[in-house]
């Protein structure tokens, strides 16, 4: 089954409305991490935030999801200040997969995914067959239906990430924010998870994620946000953003940027001191 976003019929979500930060300043313990940052998330594409360690990538993502409250400025969701919205209403519109989430010991896959339906429950609206159908679809979309009765803590890393994405899908949102979804995964499982993310994007989801692997970020993204020292250094399509000069400025990385031999995006070839033959790398994309 092709993965699809699950949206609530009659939810009133305006597909044209997007998530944006307007002049946000955020910090921890009196230390400013992000200062007067403006950014808008384009609809219907995969946006990936990249940058060196400590530059504010996860801080920005947490701010966009209301986990962090800006000292100044605001985050706007569907035209409203996200701070003023009820938590339940935010959860109906925006799904978040935090970095390295942990499930309670012994919790089964189906029970974890069912928790994605909590924002839609109330005293007047209890669990229904519609909720069960949404959970079943979310399990099928992420290819984990056969794992439904297994404890989450018994799964491999790649399986767990699919299950957590399944829970996020069960929320019924078309806006997904993923904080380092490939953390601790080997390359094959990372590709598997990102292929799933791309399937969700193709079905109409808007995705925002943080990645450390630059080549995976360029391969799977339509829009890159490059951060450095709490500010946005560049934003746009990978073909327009990724250059040797930018990589040196943002990451302190010496690299060649060439055409990906199997794709239509730039490929980053890091240059170290060992086993390097610069003459064989071809022209760099500037």
Buried (B, 14 or more C-beta within 10 A) or exposed (E): EEBBBBBBEEEEBEEEBBBBBBEBBBBEEEEBBBBEBEBEBBBBBBBBBBBBEEBBBBBBBBBBBBBBEBEEBBBBBBEBEBEEBEEEBBBBBBBBBBBEBEBEEEEBBBBBBBBBBBBBEEEEEEEEEEBEEBBBBBBBBBBBBEBBEBBBEEBEBBBBBBBBBBBBBBBBBBBBBBBBBBBEBEEEBBBBBBEBBBBBBBBEBBBBBBBBBBBBBBBBBBBBBBBBBBBBBBBEBBEEBBBBEBBEBBBEBEBBBBBBEEEEBBBBBEEEEEEBEEEEBEEBBE
